[in-house]
């Protein structure tokens, strides 16, 4: 990685930090994975034999696990514990006593019922950072409701602004708000670890899918809050910029973002329609937004005359932002994606190789992907964790 002076021998910033990960499915495991990426010793607590429910989501399955499991569980050790048993809860509590971070995403009250709530654990471990991810928040009238990314996208308003104009509501193509909630929690944990260096004490952190999603509404939310106008669905279009959307070229789809005043005339020149830049109906961005239907009727027909490679090359040369709409195969064949190490291959001593995504953030002091490990098998590290953390040689009952 010659772009940065990364040194794989340098300790990662979370080396020595111990994390007990009680989470399952996606939001919590994704948060814990990010901590493991930076060197934390993340111990994933799983039900014996069964493990995280995400292991069973499929088909397709790879090496016995649903493919989504691999998206959120690298760089962890797995310990099998039955939290319904006295022995399992005792061991879990002992682990929490040695931890810097406890992460959970049960419904509010479940960890308290297990004797693993923040108040209980922080009495014995005041430096503990206790992070909770829920569907709707730790309190309030809906705190106990079950939540999935789909239902939160609906309740939080995102599906009301996603989809084609006058079309049916559409969710994001991934479970984006699970990932966003996990990322927000990760940021909160890092902030709490930093504050602990000055206060000497831990604290409790809470976030939820709902809060993460509502915060992500940004301009659409403010359009309503500041004007009282409900924002609509715009497909690939932008409510305040024209032209800015997906266009169908002669042989495929491209996106063109030429709404600003310095870009629109250049776009018109590429189309051999310089007259559109001086047309009084389309001269300013406000004019184009006001007359978008008329303008798009003209531009759609003009773009359709060009092969996608030809118009993209011409727009690039003119400095107009544009791109092909790539498939996954094209994404992971893209020279820039590969150059930035966004495709990784991890290796496991039992089941072999598995593909993984790279790190979104790079560091000059260390190579973030050095020593990354493939996701574990259920209970794979039970004996090792008990020995390393608790000095116990025997595995727990139910292993």
ZITA-V730978 format. One record per residue. SS is DSSP state (H for helix, E for strand, L for the rest). OMEGA is omega as a letter, one per 40 degrees, with the letter a starting at -180 (none if undefined). D_CENTER is the distance of its C-alpha to the mean C-alpha in Angstrom with 2 decimals. Layout:
# ZITA-V730978
SS & OMEGA & D_CENTER
SS & OMEGA & D_CENTER
This chain:
# ZITA-V730978
L & a & 23.97
L & i & 26.74
L & a & 24.71
L & a & 24.34
L & a & 26.87
L & i & 24.58
L & a & 26.59
L & a & 25.29
L & a & 28.05
L & i & 26.69
L & i & 25.02
L & a & 21.35
L & i & 20.83
L & i & 19.88
L & a & 22.65
L & i & 24.77
L & a & 22.20
E & a & 22.26
E & i & 19.53
E & a & 20.37
E & i & 17.42
L & a & 18.70
L & i & 15.48
L & a & 15.01
L & a & 13.09
L & a & 9.27
H & a & 8.08
H & i & 10.72
H & i & 10.78
H & i & 7.28
H & a & 8.67
H & i & 11.89
H & i & 10.87
H & i & 9.94
H & i & 13.35
H & i & 15.01
H & a & 13.98
L & i & 16.05
L & i & 18.93
L & i & 18.83
E & a & 20.75
E & i & 18.37
E & a & 20.49
E & i & 18.92
E & a & 21.45
E & i & 22.06
L & a & 24.88
L & i & 27.59
L & a & 27.67
L & i & 25.15
L & i & 22.02
L & i & 18.53
H & a & 18.80
H & i & 15.89
H & a & 18.46
H & a & 20.59
L & a & 18.40
L & e & 20.07
L & e & 21.91
L & i & 21.12
E & i & 21.41
E & a & 21.44
L & i & 23.50
L & a & 23.76
E & i & 20.11
E & a & 17.97
H & a & 15.71
H & i & 12.45
H & a & 13.71
H & a & 13.47
H & a & 9.73
L & a & 9.41
L & i & 12.96
L & i & 14.32
L & i & 16.48
L & i & 17.66
E & a & 21.12
E & i & 21.89
E & a & 24.72
E & i & 26.28
L & i & 27.48
L & a & 28.90
L & i & 28.15
L & a & 30.82
L & i & 33.45
H & a & 35.13
H & i & 34.70
H & i & 30.97
H & i & 30.49
H & a & 32.87
H & i & 31.02
H & i & 27.65
H & i & 29.32
H & i & 30.84
H & a & 27.54
H & i & 26.15
H & i & 29.31
L & a & 28.42
L & i & 24.75
L & a & 23.25
E & i & 20.15
E & a & 19.96
E & i & 16.71
E & i & 17.16
L & i & 15.79
L & i & 19.12
L & a & 20.70
L & i & 22.57
L & a & 25.79
H & a & 25.08
H & i & 24.76
H & i & 27.86
H & i & 29.70
L & a & 28.96
L & a & 30.34
L & i & 27.04
L & a & 26.31
H & a & 25.79
H & a & 29.41
H & a & 30.79
H & a & 28.77
H & i & 28.98
H & a & 32.79
H & a & 33.06
L & a & 30.16
L & i & 30.10
L & a & 27.73
L & i & 25.02
E & a & 21.63
E & a & 20.61
E & a & 17.11
E & i & 16.63
E & i & 13.83
E & i & 15.62
L & a & 15.48
L & a & 17.81
L & a & 18.67
L & i & 21.16
L & a & 24.17
L & a & 25.51
L & a & 26.96
L & a & 23.87
L & a & 22.51
L & a & 23.73
L & i & 22.38
L & a & 20.23
L & i & 16.91
L & a & 14.62
H & a & 11.81
H & a & 14.76
H & i & 17.16
H & i & 15.09
H & i & 14.51
H & a & 18.28
H & a & 19.40
L & i & 17.33
L & a & 18.81
H & a & 16.06
H & i & 17.92
H & a & 21.04
H & a & 19.90
L & a & 18.26
L & i & 20.72
L & i & 23.99
L & a & 26.57
L & i & 28.68
L & a & 26.62
L & i & 25.01
L & a & 21.69
L & i & 18.69
L & i & 15.15
L & a & 12.17
L & i & 12.29
L & i & 9.13
L & a & 8.05
H & a & 5.84
H & i & 7.07
H & a & 6.69
H & i & 3.00
H & i & 4.68
H & i & 7.57
H & i & 6.70
H & i & 6.07
H & i & 9.17
H & i & 10.98
H & i & 10.65
H & i & 12.17
H & i & 14.71
H & i & 15.73
H & i & 16.36
H & i & 18.40
H & i & 20.31
H & i & 21.12
H & a & 22.45
H & i & 24.50
H & i & 25.86
H & i & 27.54
H & a & 29.78
H & a & 30.22
L & a & 30.33
L & i & 28.66
L & i & 25.35
L & i & 23.98
E & i & 21.91
E & i & 18.42
E & i & 17.19
E & a & 14.30
E & i & 13.48
H & a & 11.57
H & a & 14.55
H & i & 14.70
H & a & 11.13
H & a & 11.88
H & i & 15.37
H & a & 14.54
L & i & 12.41
L & i & 15.68
H & a & 17.15
H & i & 20.12
H & i & 20.51
H & a & 20.93
H & i & 23.31
H & i & 25.26
H & a & 26.14
H & a & 26.65
H & a & 28.82
H & a & 30.71
L & a & 30.58
L & i & 29.68
L & i & 27.11
L & a & 24.77
L & i & 24.89
L & a & 22.95
L & a & 23.26
L & i & 21.78
L & a & 21.12
L & i & 23.59
L & a & 23.33
L & a & 25.44
L & i & 27.02
L & i & 27.16
L & e & 29.36
L & a & 29.23
E & a & 25.47
E & i & 24.25
E & i & 24.32
E & i & 27.88
E & i & 29.54
E & a & 31.55
L & a & 34.43
L & i & 32.40
E & a & 28.74
E & i & 26.13
E & i & 25.18
E & a & 23.57
E & a & 25.74
E & a & 25.03
L & a & 28.58
L & a & 28.85
L & a & 30.05
H & a & 33.77
H & a & 33.83
H & a & 31.89
H & i & 33.51
H & i & 37.00
H & i & 35.69
H & a & 33.93
H & i & 37.25
H & i & 39.15
H & i & 37.02
L & a & 37.88
L & i & 41.52
L & i & 41.46
L & i & 42.16
H & a & 44.01
H & i & 40.79
H & a & 39.99
H & i & 43.31
L & a & 43.49
L & a & 43.88
L & a & 41.56
L & a & 38.60
L & a & 39.54
L & i & 37.01
H & i & 33.41
H & i & 34.69
H & a & 37.22
H & i & 34.70
H & a & 32.44
H & a & 35.62
L & a & 36.76
H & a & 33.53
H & i & 34.93
H & a & 37.98
H & a & 36.24
H & i & 33.61
H & i & 36.51
H & a & 38.07
H & i & 35.03
H & a & 33.77
H & a & 37.22
H & a & 37.43
H & a & 34.09
L & i & 34.99
L & a & 37.99
L & i & 35.96
L & a & 34.39
H & a & 30.73
H & a & 31.36
H & a & 34.28
H & i & 32.74
H & i & 29.60
H & a & 31.93
H & i & 34.11
H & i & 31.36
H & i & 29.92
H & a & 33.48
H & i & 33.89
L & i & 30.77
L & a & 29.10
E & a & 25.29
E & i & 24.69
E & i & 22.83
E & i & 23.19
L & a & 20.77
L & i & 19.81
L & i & 19.33
H & i & 17.10
H & i & 20.38
H & i & 20.95
H & a & 17.53
L & i & 18.16
L & a & 21.73
L & a & 21.04
H & a & 22.87
H & i & 20.51
H & a & 17.39
H & i & 19.64
H & a & 21.21
L & i & 18.02
L & a & 17.49
L & i & 14.27
E & a & 15.97
E & i & 16.99
E & i & 19.35
E & a & 19.55
E & i & 22.78
E & a & 23.90
L & i & 27.60
L & a & 28.07
L & i & 25.98
E & a & 25.62
E & i & 23.00
E & i & 19.49
E & i & 17.21
E & i & 13.86
E & i & 11.52
L & a & 12.58
L & i & 11.51
L & a & 10.23
L & i & 12.88
L & a & 16.45
L & i & 19.30
L & a & 23.02
L & a & 24.25
L & i & 22.63
L & a & 20.94
L & a & 17.47
L & i & 17.49
L & i & 21.01
L & i & 21.72
L & a & 18.36
L & i & 19.28
L & i & 18.54
L & a & 17.36
L & i & 20.49
L & a & 22.90
L & i & 23.64
L & a & 25.73
L & a & 26.08
L & a & 26.41
H & a & 28.21
H & a & 31.44
H & a & 29.92
H & i & 27.87
H & i & 30.92
H & a & 33.06
H & a & 30.81
H & a & 29.80
H & a & 32.82
L & a & 35.59
L & a & 36.06
L & a & 37.10
L & i & 37.21
L & a & 34.12
L & i & 33.54
L & i & 35.41
L & i & 33.58
L & none & 31.97
